[in-house]
Amino acid sequence: MMNWSDKNKDMAGTQAAMLRATRKAISEAKLRGELVPQWRDGKVVWVRPEEVELPPEQQDQATPSTR
């Protein structure tokens, strides 16, 4: 996850929230047997949810930097 400066602490939770929402959307698509869009090689392609690589779940927590 990205480290956030004091100037942008209010944005620290945004990336984590987006990652949680992405996981939920991919999980729901998998249950329904739907493809999901993903950006690959400069274009959007439709792939099976199992093909999408996300960071480990423990990185879903917002951790502002302490610079």
For each residue, the residues with C-beta under 8 A, 3 or more apart:
1: 15 16 55 59 63
2: 15
3: 64 65 67
4: 8 9 11 12 64 65
5: 8 9 65 67
6: 9 65 67
7:
8: 4 5 11 12
9: 4 5 6 12 64
10: 13
11: 4 8 14 15
12: 4 8 9 15 16 62 63 64
13: 10 16 17 62
14: 11 17 18 62
15: 1 2 11 12 18 19 62
16: 1 12 13 19 20 59 60 61 62
17: 13 14 20 21 62
18: 14 15 21 22
19: 15 16 22 23 54 55 59 60
20: 16 17 23 24 60
21: 17 18 24 25
22: 18 19 25 26 54
23: 19 20 26 27 54 57 60
24: 20 21 27 28
25: 21 22 28 29 36
26: 22 23 29 30 36 49 52 54
27: 23 24 30 31 49
28: 24 25 31 32
29: 25 26 32 34 35 36 49
30: 26 27 33 34 49 50
31: 27 28
32: 28 29
33: 30
34: 29 30 49
35: 29 46 47 48 49
36: 25 26 29 46 47 48 49 52
37: 44 45 46 47
38: 44 45 46 47 51 52
39: 42 43 44 45
40: 43 44 45 47
41:
42: 39
43: 39 40
44: 37 38 39 40
45: 37 38 39 40
46: 35 36 37 38
47: 35 36 37 38 40 51 52
48: 35 36 51
49: 26 27 29 30 34 35 36 52
50: 30
51: 38 47 48
52: 26 36 38 47 49
53:
54: 19 22 23 26
55: 1 19 59
56: 59
57: 23 60
58: 61
59: 1 16 19 55 56
60: 16 19 20 23 57
61: 16 58
62: 12 13 14 15 16 17
63: 1 12
64: 3 4 9 12
65: 3 4 5 6
66:
67: 3 5 6
